[in-house]
Amino acid sequence: MMKGRASFVTRTRRILVSLFAFENVNSISNNNNNNNNNHPSISVVSTSALSELDEGIVCRSNATHVVWRGGQHFLDNDSITMKSSSSSSSIRKERGLTDKKNESIETSGSSSSSSSTCFVQSRVQAEQDCLRFLKENLMAFDQPFHDTMGFPEDDDDDENTTLDTDGLDYGMIQPTIRLALDAKVQHPWTDALPRDIFMDYVLNYANLNEARTNWRPLLLEALKFNESDLFLSGQANISSVTTWVNQHLWTKLARQPDKPIYFKSSQTPLIFDPMSTVAFGYASCTGTSILFCNALRSLGIPARVAGTPAWYGDAIQGNHNWVEVYVGRDVANGGDTSTDDGWKFLEPSPALPHVDTLDSNPCDRWFCDPSRYPSSKVYAAKMNKHDGNLHFPLAWEWNCKDVPAIDRTDYYTRICGSCHNKE
């Protein structure tokens, strides 16, 4: 009884915090409206007052507003949605940002920092922002199918443009945006996610060059996470949800209850998109990693495929892919040496008795061996193609240079280099 009451109190406080935030935002927006001609749909509010209610609840979104955590870098590093030539002022005008030199709101004499500032958007404006991000980061091999995927034919930079509610004109893009933002409203672990992380690793519908399909509603319906004991306990976080998904995903998506999805080697590229993995009931490391990654994204958890295209730099030695999950920079700063800029890694565990978790010892994973690095180059896939020029080498499509990537070799050299006792 006490546990249920505590959960109810926690949810009630979240609602109160959300309402408190928007009450302050309205007054801030009104004050700024008197000083500029822009119509603000993104406002800045200090969360220092919110922390007095509950330090762990900040930047809470609701059905009508999306709230992002961030600071000045929210504008300065905005090439993820705008072309690199766009100026900060044009970005503010584009998205209806509250102007007045984007000054920080001060509370009790303390200026707000990046960790104590919320940017508030209307839901409609957030949908437009998501659409722009996906459109400007469309991979080259997807561009011929621009219309089929659901991108509008006209230039939708007009602030009055809204997404079609029936989904018929927007293909898979419309439900992708809607369900990604719904996840941000439903799950409190999204509160602290930087906006660029959300765009690149939650909103993102792609991993590598797998077939583009509308996987998000299928996974949500199959997982039914909102009916799970973990969700109802009110104690869910990124780590526990990642474990839950890795434990239940393979059975909940199985075609038959007694035949969970399992690992089968040498299936890529024959079977590696999520729908094929579900239909056939098996996949190799790439296919299971993509399915696991997508399941996490459907619940608002930032995830990406990582791997090496060639062990020891030799394609004959084979390749391997796995999953990285963003747990937050605060975890890294707290002394967890297995993180790197907020990211940790694990393996999908289809039909396996032992379920890998974010808390498992990295040295227990077979590929985390000091002899493999740095000769084996490791990359992590992403969608933002405007903040680097690296690509994810595809072992089955060597000439493809269209999947943006981050070089992760140094991280795995450091983490796996400490596994000196591996046999």
Secondary structure as GFF3:
##gff-version 3
##sequence-region A 1 423
A	DSSP	alpha_helix	2	33	.	.	.	ID=ss1
A	DSSP	beta_strand	42	46	.	.	.	ID=ss2
A	DSSP	alpha_helix	48	51	.	.	.	ID=ss3
A	DSSP	beta_strand	65	69	.	.	.	ID=ss4
A	DSSP	alpha_helix	73	76	.	.	.	ID=ss5
A	DSSP	three_ten_helix	78	80	.	.	.	ID=ss6
A	DSSP	alpha_helix	88	95	.	.	.	ID=ss7
A	DSSP	beta_strand	106	107	.	.	.	ID=ss8
A	DSSP	beta_strand	110	111	.	.	.	ID=ss9
A	DSSP	three_ten_helix	114	116	.	.	.	ID=ss10
A	DSSP	beta_strand	117	122	.	.	.	ID=ss11
A	DSSP	alpha_helix	123	136	.	.	.	ID=ss12
A	DSSP	three_ten_helix	140	145	.	.	.	ID=ss13
A	DSSP	alpha_helix	146	149	.	.	.	ID=ss14
A	DSSP	alpha_helix	173	186	.	.	.	ID=ss15
A	DSSP	three_ten_helix	188	190	.	.	.	ID=ss16
A	DSSP	alpha_helix	195	198	.	.	.	ID=ss17
A	DSSP	pi_helix	199	203	.	.	.	ID=ss18
A	DSSP	alpha_helix	215	223	.	.	.	ID=ss19
A	DSSP	three_ten_helix	225	227	.	.	.	ID=ss20
A	DSSP	alpha_helix	229	233	.	.	.	ID=ss21
A	DSSP	alpha_helix	238	252	.	.	.	ID=ss22
A	DSSP	beta_strand	262	263	.	.	.	ID=ss23
A	DSSP	alpha_helix	274	280	.	.	.	ID=ss24
A	DSSP	beta_strand	282	283	.	.	.	ID=ss25
A	DSSP	alpha_helix	285	298	.	.	.	ID=ss26
A	DSSP	beta_strand	303	308	.	.	.	ID=ss27
A	DSSP	three_ten_helix	311	313	.	.	.	ID=ss28
A	DSSP	three_ten_helix	315	317	.	.	.	ID=ss29
A	DSSP	beta_strand	320	326	.	.	.	ID=ss30
A	DSSP	alpha_helix	329	333	.	.	.	ID=ss31
A	DSSP	beta_strand	343	346	.	.	.	ID=ss32
A	DSSP	three_ten_helix	362	364	.	.	.	ID=ss33
A	DSSP	three_ten_helix	370	372	.	.	.	ID=ss34
A	DSSP	beta_strand	379	381	.	.	.	ID=ss35
A	DSSP	beta_strand	405	407	.	.	.	ID=ss36
A	DSSP	alpha_helix	409	416	.	.	.	ID=ss37
###
